[in-house]
């Protein structure tokens, strides 16, 4: 199927609103049946999806399968199984209803937003935006998908598979990869924007969305910390860090950037990492990122840090920066390159104070005794806390993912991510024919309401009884 539009035209916009209304009106089970057929179709298209992912990304085909296709399919199956329970209307019943509102029945519905814009990243062009698209469709929305650089081909395969599975034509629009395509979609009118990308780009999107008061879920990048306690298993820490450096050439939003060593005795760990990094294969780093990293490394060196590795290598091996300090820009910047700063602290308190110097809060991984590590992690302001692991558990389709502070706000994935694709509609129904609630108030009503307040919220039994008497006397005068 050819999708040649560069921007979203007004006609396409009008048609999308109509198609979305019809899609949203369909029973949820019908929408989910389309998603199920789409999941099966995507599974059959695994080879095509993997082949469509940019070869400039530092990964093998197997990497793309396990990091993009497999978690996407798992997220779709999660929706098939759980969306009905997550999105069902919640009827509040009589428990907790103030007695003076007797006769009112309340329910809370989750309804489609309408039309959402998904702005995908360059580094994971299928999984990250794909899950958001599936959740938006399950909730009854129309979607405009603006791929990141190099992501259009895989997005078009996804959209073609979904339409063949029964998704109405025009419900999912794939634009080109340009910034202008995203701007055009926002000008055309969307009800919410889901952005995944760098902090700088995310702030630009939020500024544009503010012009029309359009809400944004922003999954921004990080400068994530790995905390190593004295009780940590060194072999596990080394294996996890090598994985974090290797995965996608370390161009991952939650790749480790700050290694924070608590207490003494970490010399063997640092020596192991120095040797292991030197033995790893190098990756091609984009010129603009390399230039950014070069400046950060020079600043760190001038402040006393020791750099193991060379940013000038064409195929750059991971850089290990020892004797780093929290105030260095390298320890506070979201740089998409294989680099790890090492900082040492005498105790947990000093480590936590240093962590607060970094403006990001996407994930943190703490290695050590589970009870102690969990206690330390509880004091960190991050969206996701991992204990004795790194990155991998976040692929669980049941768990939400999002950041705090400079790493964004709102979540995607999991039940909470699905709810982000909806608006709350509260429905209040008055039963009975009484009109007493509309009667103008008098001095007697003042006594009535005062009695109610005292009876319900008075301090102690005597005060409550006094309020009850006052309420009854006023009510009798109103009859």
C-alpha positions as CSV (number, residue, x, y, z in Angstrom):
1,X,0.0,0.0,0.0
2,X,1.5,3.4,-1.0
3,X,1.5,6.1,1.6
4,X,3.0,9.0,-0.2
5,X,1.6,12.0,1.8
6,X,4.2,14.2,3.2
7,X,1.9,16.1,5.5
8,X,-1.6,15.5,6.8
9,X,-4.0,17.3,4.5
10,X,-7.2,19.0,5.6
11,X,-9.3,16.4,3.8
12,X,-7.4,13.6,5.4
13,X,-7.9,15.3,8.7
14,X,-11.7,15.6,8.2
15,X,-12.0,12.0,7.1
16,X,-10.0,10.8,10.1
17,X,-12.4,12.5,12.5
18,X,-15.3,10.6,10.9
19,X,-13.6,7.3,10.7
20,X,-12.5,7.7,14.3
21,X,-16.1,8.3,15.5
22,X,-17.3,5.1,13.8
23,X,-14.3,3.2,15.2
24,X,-14.9,4.4,18.7
25,X,-18.5,3.4,18.5
26,X,-17.7,-0.2,17.7
27,X,-17.7,-2.5,20.7
28,X,-14.3,-2.9,22.3
29,X,-14.3,-6.7,21.6
30,X,-14.5,-5.9,17.9
31,X,-11.6,-3.4,18.1
32,X,-9.5,-6.0,19.9
33,X,-10.3,-8.6,17.4
34,X,-8.7,-6.4,14.8
35,X,-5.7,-6.0,17.0
36,X,-5.4,-9.7,17.4
37,X,-5.5,-10.2,13.6
38,X,-2.9,-7.5,13.3
39,X,-0.6,-9.2,15.9
40,X,-0.8,-12.4,13.9
41,X,0.0,-10.5,10.7
42,X,2.9,-8.7,12.3
43,X,4.3,-12.0,13.5
44,X,4.2,-13.3,9.9
45,X,6.0,-10.2,8.8
46,X,8.9,-10.5,11.2
47,X,11.5,-10.7,8.5
48,X,10.1,-7.8,6.6
49,X,9.9,-5.7,9.8
50,X,13.5,-6.5,10.8
51,X,14.7,-5.8,7.3
52,X,12.9,-2.4,7.3
53,X,14.7,-1.2,10.4
54,X,17.6,1.1,9.6
55,X,20.9,-0.7,9.1
56,X,22.6,2.4,10.6
57,X,21.5,1.2,14.1
58,X,24.2,-0.8,15.8
59,X,22.4,-4.1,16.2
60,X,22.0,-7.6,14.7
61,X,18.8,-8.9,13.2
62,X,18.4,-11.0,16.4
63,X,18.7,-7.8,18.4
64,X,15.8,-6.2,16.5
65,X,13.7,-9.3,17.0
66,X,14.1,-9.4,20.7
67,X,14.2,-5.6,21.3
68,X,11.4,-4.5,18.9
69,X,9.2,-7.3,17.4
70,X,8.9,-9.6,20.4
71,X,7.9,-6.9,23.0
72,X,5.6,-5.3,20.5
73,X,3.7,-8.5,20.0
74,X,3.6,-9.1,23.7
75,X,2.2,-5.7,24.3
76,X,-0.6,-6.3,21.8
77,X,-1.5,-9.6,23.4
78,X,-1.6,-7.8,26.8
79,X,-4.2,-5.4,25.3
80,X,-6.3,-8.3,23.9
81,X,-6.5,-9.9,27.3
82,X,-6.7,-6.9,29.7
83,X,-8.1,-3.9,27.8
84,X,-11.7,-4.9,28.6
85,X,-11.1,-4.8,32.4
86,X,-8.9,-1.7,32.2
87,X,-11.4,0.4,30.2
88,X,-14.7,-0.8,31.7
89,X,-17.0,1.7,33.2
90,X,-16.6,2.1,37.0
91,X,-20.0,2.5,38.8
92,X,-19.5,4.1,42.2
93,X,-22.6,2.7,44.0
94,X,-23.9,4.1,47.2
95,X,-20.9,3.5,49.5
96,X,-19.3,6.8,50.3
97,X,-22.1,8.8,48.7
98,X,-22.9,11.8,51.0
99,X,-26.5,11.3,52.3
100,X,-27.5,14.8,51.1
101,X,-26.8,13.6,47.6
102,X,-29.2,10.6,47.9
103,X,-30.8,9.8,44.6
104,X,-27.7,10.5,42.5
105,X,-26.0,7.6,40.7
106,X,-22.4,8.1,39.5
107,X,-20.2,6.3,37.0
108,X,-16.8,7.0,35.5
109,X,-16.2,6.1,31.9
110,X,-13.0,6.0,29.9
111,X,-13.6,7.3,26.4
112,X,-11.5,7.8,23.3
113,X,-9.6,11.1,23.1
114,X,-10.3,11.4,19.4
115,X,-7.2,11.8,17.3
116,X,-3.7,11.4,18.8
117,X,-0.3,12.1,17.3
118,X,2.5,9.6,18.0
119,X,6.0,11.0,17.4
120,X,8.4,8.1,17.3
121,X,12.2,8.1,18.0
122,X,15.0,7.1,15.8
123,X,16.6,4.5,18.0
124,X,13.7,2.1,18.4
125,X,11.5,2.9,15.4
126,X,9.0,0.0,15.8
127,X,8.5,-1.0,19.4
128,X,8.3,2.4,21.2
129,X,5.8,4.1,18.8
130,X,4.2,0.8,17.9
131,X,3.0,0.1,21.4
132,X,1.5,3.6,21.6
133,X,-0.3,3.2,18.3
134,X,-1.8,-0.1,19.4
135,X,-2.9,1.4,22.7
136,X,-4.5,4.4,21.0
137,X,-6.4,2.1,18.6
138,X,-7.6,-0.2,21.3
139,X,-9.0,2.9,23.2
140,X,-10.9,3.9,20.0
141,X,-8.7,6.7,18.7
142,X,-7.5,7.7,15.2
143,X,-3.7,7.9,15.0
144,X,-1.2,10.0,13.1
145,X,2.2,8.3,13.3
146,X,5.2,10.6,12.7
147,X,8.3,8.3,12.5
148,X,11.7,9.3,13.6
149,X,14.6,9.4,11.1
150,X,14.9,6.1,9.3
151,X,11.6,4.8,10.7
152,X,9.1,5.3,7.9
153,X,9.5,2.0,6.2
154,X,8.8,-0.1,9.2
155,X,5.9,2.2,10.2
156,X,4.3,1.7,6.7
157,X,4.7,-2.1,7.0
158,X,3.0,-2.0,10.4
159,X,0.1,0.2,9.1
160,X,-0.4,-2.0,6.0
161,X,-0.6,-5.1,8.2
162,X,-3.1,-3.5,10.5
163,X,-5.3,-2.4,7.6
164,X,-5.2,-5.9,6.1
165,X,-6.3,-7.1,9.5
166,X,-9.5,-5.0,9.3
167,X,-8.4,-1.6,10.6
168,X,-10.6,1.0,8.8
169,X,-8.9,2.9,6.0
170,X,-7.8,6.4,7.2
171,X,-7.7,5.5,10.9
172,X,-3.9,5.2,11.0
173,X,-1.9,7.7,9.0
174,X,1.8,7.5,8.6
175,X,3.6,10.7,7.7
176,X,7.1,11.3,6.5
177,X,10.0,11.6,8.9
178,X,10.4,15.4,8.7
179,X,9.9,17.8,11.6
180,X,7.4,19.7,9.4
181,X,5.2,16.6,9.2
182,X,4.8,16.6,13.0
183,X,4.1,20.4,13.0
184,X,1.5,19.9,10.2
185,X,-0.3,17.2,12.1
186,X,-0.4,19.4,15.2
187,X,-1.8,22.3,13.2
188,X,-4.4,20.0,11.7
189,X,-5.7,19.4,15.2
190,X,-5.0,16.5,17.6
191,X,-6.3,15.7,21.0
192,X,-3.0,14.5,22.6
193,X,0.6,14.1,21.6
194,X,2.8,11.2,22.6
195,X,6.4,12.1,22.1
196,X,9.5,9.9,22.5
197,X,12.9,11.5,22.0
198,X,15.5,13.8,23.4
199,X,14.9,16.4,26.1
200,X,15.6,19.3,23.7
201,X,13.2,18.0,21.0
202,X,10.6,17.2,23.7
203,X,10.6,20.8,25.0
204,X,10.1,22.1,21.5
205,X,7.1,19.8,21.0
206,X,5.7,21.0,24.3
207,X,6.1,24.6,23.4
208,X,4.2,24.0,20.1
209,X,1.4,22.0,22.0
210,X,1.0,24.8,24.5
211,X,-0.3,27.1,21.8
212,X,-3.4,25.0,21.6
213,X,-3.4,23.7,25.1
214,X,-2.9,20.2,23.7
215,X,-1.8,17.7,26.4
216,X,1.5,15.8,25.9
217,X,3.0,12.6,27.2
218,X,6.7,13.0,27.0
219,X,9.1,10.1,27.2
220,X,12.4,11.8,27.2
221,X,15.9,10.6,27.4
222,X,18.0,10.1,30.5
223,X,21.5,10.1,32.1
224,X,20.7,6.9,34.0
225,X,22.6,5.8,37.1
226,X,23.8,2.4,38.1
227,X,24.4,2.2,41.9
228,X,26.8,-0.5,43.2
229,X,26.6,-1.3,46.9
230,X,29.4,-3.1,48.7
231,X,27.2,-6.2,48.7
232,X,26.8,-6.3,44.9
233,X,27.8,-9.3,42.8
234,X,30.7,-8.0,40.7
235,X,30.1,-10.5,37.9
236,X,26.5,-9.5,37.5
237,X,27.4,-5.8,37.5
238,X,30.0,-6.2,34.8
239,X,27.7,-8.3,32.6
240,X,24.9,-5.8,33.0
241,X,27.1,-2.8,32.1
242,X,28.6,-4.5,29.1
243,X,25.0,-5.3,27.9
244,X,24.0,-1.7,28.4
245,X,27.0,-0.5,26.4
246,X,26.4,-3.0,23.6
247,X,22.6,-2.8,23.2
248,X,21.9,-0.7,20.1
249,X,25.4,0.8,20.3
250,X,24.3,2.3,23.7
251,X,21.9,4.5,21.9
252,X,19.1,3.7,24.3
253,X,17.3,6.1,26.5
254,X,17.9,4.1,29.7
255,X,21.5,3.0,28.9
256,X,23.8,3.4,31.9
257,X,25.7,6.7,31.9
258,X,26.7,7.1,35.6
259,X,28.3,4.3,37.6
260,X,27.9,5.4,41.3
261,X,30.1,3.2,43.6
262,X,29.2,3.3,47.3
263,X,31.8,2.4,49.9
264,X,35.3,1.1,49.2
265,X,36.6,-2.0,47.6
266,X,35.5,-1.4,44.0
267,X,38.9,-1.5,42.4
268,X,38.4,-5.0,40.9
269,X,35.1,-3.8,39.3
270,X,36.7,-0.8,37.7
271,X,39.7,-2.8,36.4
272,X,37.3,-5.4,34.9
273,X,35.3,-2.7,33.2
274,X,38.4,-1.0,31.8
275,X,39.7,-4.3,30.2
276,X,36.2,-5.3,29.0
277,X,35.5,-2.0,27.4
278,X,38.8,-2.1,25.6
279,X,38.0,-5.5,24.2
280,X,34.5,-4.6,22.9
281,X,33.8,-3.9,19.3
282,X,33.5,-0.3,18.3
283,X,30.4,1.4,16.9
284,X,29.9,4.2,14.4
285,X,28.8,7.3,16.3
286,X,27.0,10.1,14.4
287,X,29.2,13.2,13.8
288,X,27.0,15.5,15.8
289,X,26.9,13.2,18.8
290,X,30.7,12.6,18.6
291,X,31.3,16.3,18.6
292,X,29.0,16.7,21.6
293,X,30.8,13.9,23.4
294,X,34.2,15.3,22.5
295,X,33.3,18.6,24.2
296,X,32.0,16.8,27.3
297,X,35.0,14.6,27.6
298,X,37.5,17.5,27.3
299,X,35.6,19.4,30.0
300,X,35.7,16.3,32.2
301,X,39.5,15.8,31.6
302,X,40.2,19.4,32.4
303,X,38.4,19.0,35.7
304,X,40.5,16.0,36.7
305,X,38.7,13.0,35.2
306,X,40.7,10.1,33.5
307,X,39.3,8.9,30.1
308,X,39.9,5.3,29.1
309,X,39.3,5.1,25.3
310,X,39.4,7.6,22.4
311,X,36.4,9.5,21.2
312,X,38.2,10.1,17.9
313,X,38.2,6.4,16.8
314,X,36.0,5.8,13.7
315,X,34.6,2.8,15.4
316,X,34.4,4.1,18.9
317,X,34.7,1.6,21.8
318,X,32.9,2.4,25.0
319,X,34.6,5.2,27.0
320,X,35.1,4.7,30.7
321,X,35.6,8.0,32.5
322,X,37.0,7.5,36.0
323,X,37.5,10.1,38.8
324,X,34.4,11.8,37.6
325,X,32.4,14.2,39.7
326,X,28.6,14.9,39.8
327,X,29.0,18.5,38.7
328,X,30.7,17.6,35.4
329,X,28.5,18.1,32.4
330,X,29.2,14.6,31.2
331,X,27.4,13.3,34.3
332,X,24.4,15.5,33.6
333,X,23.8,15.2,29.9
334,X,21.7,12.9,27.8
335,X,24.3,11.8,25.2
336,X,23.5,8.9,22.9
337,X,27.0,7.3,22.8
338,X,28.8,4.5,24.6
339,X,30.2,6.4,27.6
340,X,30.1,5.6,31.3
341,X,31.3,8.0,34.1
342,X,32.5,6.4,37.3
343,X,32.0,8.2,40.6
344,X,32.9,7.0,44.1
345,X,31.1,7.9,47.4
346,X,31.8,7.1,51.0
347,X,28.1,6.4,51.8
348,X,24.6,6.2,50.5
349,X,23.8,9.7,51.6
350,X,26.6,11.3,49.6
351,X,25.6,9.2,46.6
352,X,22.0,10.4,46.8
353,X,23.0,14.0,47.1
354,X,25.2,13.6,44.0
355,X,22.3,11.9,42.1
356,X,20.1,14.9,42.7
357,X,22.6,17.1,40.8
358,X,21.6,15.2,37.6
359,X,18.4,16.7,36.1
360,X,17.2,13.4,34.6
361,X,15.1,10.7,36.3
362,X,14.2,8.0,33.8
363,X,15.5,4.8,35.4
364,X,18.0,3.8,38.1
365,X,19.5,0.3,38.7
366,X,20.8,-0.6,42.2
367,X,23.0,-3.7,42.6
368,X,23.5,-5.3,46.0
369,X,21.6,-7.1,48.8
370,X,18.0,-6.9,47.7
371,X,16.6,-5.4,50.9
372,X,19.3,-2.8,51.1
373,X,19.2,-2.0,47.4
374,X,15.4,-1.6,47.5
375,X,15.7,0.8,50.5
376,X,18.3,2.9,48.6
377,X,16.2,2.9,45.4
378,X,13.1,4.1,47.3
379,X,14.9,7.4,47.9
380,X,15.6,8.1,44.2
381,X,13.3,10.2,42.1
382,X,13.0,8.1,38.9
383,X,10.2,6.6,36.8
384,X,11.5,3.0,37.0
385,X,13.7,1.4,39.6
386,X,15.5,-1.9,38.8
387,X,17.1,-4.0,41.4
388,X,20.0,-6.3,40.4
389,X,19.1,-5.9,36.7
390,X,19.3,-3.4,33.8
391,X,16.9,-2.5,31.0
392,X,15.6,-6.0,30.2
393,X,12.7,-6.2,32.7
394,X,11.1,-3.0,31.3
395,X,10.0,-5.1,28.3
396,X,7.2,-6.6,30.5
397,X,4.0,-5.5,28.7
398,X,2.2,-5.1,32.0
399,X,4.4,-2.4,33.4
400,X,4.1,1.3,32.6
401,X,7.2,3.2,31.5
402,X,7.9,6.9,31.9
403,X,10.3,9.4,33.4
404,X,10.4,12.1,36.0
405,X,12.1,15.5,36.2
406,X,14.0,16.1,32.9
407,X,13.1,12.7,31.6
408,X,9.5,13.7,31.0
409,X,6.1,12.9,32.4
410,X,3.2,10.6,31.8
411,X,3.6,7.0,30.9
412,X,3.2,4.6,28.0
413,X,2.6,0.8,28.1
414,X,0.8,-1.2,30.7
415,X,-2.6,-0.4,32.1
416,X,-1.6,3.1,32.9
417,X,-0.3,3.7,29.3
418,X,-3.7,2.5,27.9
419,X,-5.5,4.9,30.2
420,X,-3.3,7.8,28.9
421,X,-5.1,7.2,25.6
422,X,-8.5,8.0,27.1
423,X,-10.4,10.9,28.6
424,X,-12.4,10.6,31.8
425,X,-16.1,11.1,31.3
426,X,-18.1,11.3,34.5
427,X,-21.8,10.5,34.2
428,X,-24.2,11.7,37.0
429,X,-27.8,10.6,37.0
430,X,-30.5,12.0,39.3
431,X,-33.2,9.5,40.2
432,X,-36.6,10.6,41.5
433,X,-38.7,13.7,41.0
434,X,-37.6,15.9,43.9
435,X,-36.6,19.5,43.2
436,X,-35.4,20.4,46.7
437,X,-31.8,20.9,45.6
438,X,-32.9,23.9,43.5
439,X,-34.8,25.8,46.3
440,X,-33.2,29.2,47.2
441,X,-31.4,29.1,50.6
442,X,-32.6,30.9,53.7
443,X,-31.4,31.5,57.3
444,X,-33.0,28.1,58.2
445,X,-30.9,26.4,55.5
446,X,-27.8,28.0,57.1
447,X,-28.7,26.1,60.3
448,X,-29.4,23.0,58.4
449,X,-26.1,22.9,56.6
450,X,-24.3,24.0,59.7
451,X,-25.8,21.1,61.5
452,X,-24.8,18.7,58.7
453,X,-21.2,19.9,58.8
454,X,-21.1,19.5,62.6
455,X,-22.7,16.1,62.6
456,X,-20.4,14.7,59.9
457,X,-17.2,16.4,60.8
458,X,-17.4,17.4,64.4
459,X,-14.6,16.6,66.8
460,X,-16.1,14.0,69.2
461,X,-19.4,12.3,69.9
462,X,-20.9,15.3,71.8
463,X,-20.2,17.6,68.9
464,X,-21.8,15.2,66.4
465,X,-24.9,14.8,68.5
466,X,-25.2,18.6,68.8
467,X,-25.0,18.9,65.1
468,X,-27.6,16.2,64.5
469,X,-30.1,18.0,66.8
470,X,-29.4,21.3,65.0
471,X,-29.9,19.6,61.6
472,X,-33.2,18.0,62.6
473,X,-34.6,21.2,64.1
474,X,-33.8,23.1,60.9
475,X,-35.2,20.3,58.7
476,X,-38.5,20.4,60.6
477,X,-38.9,24.1,60.1
478,X,-38.4,23.7,56.4
479,X,-41.3,21.2,56.0
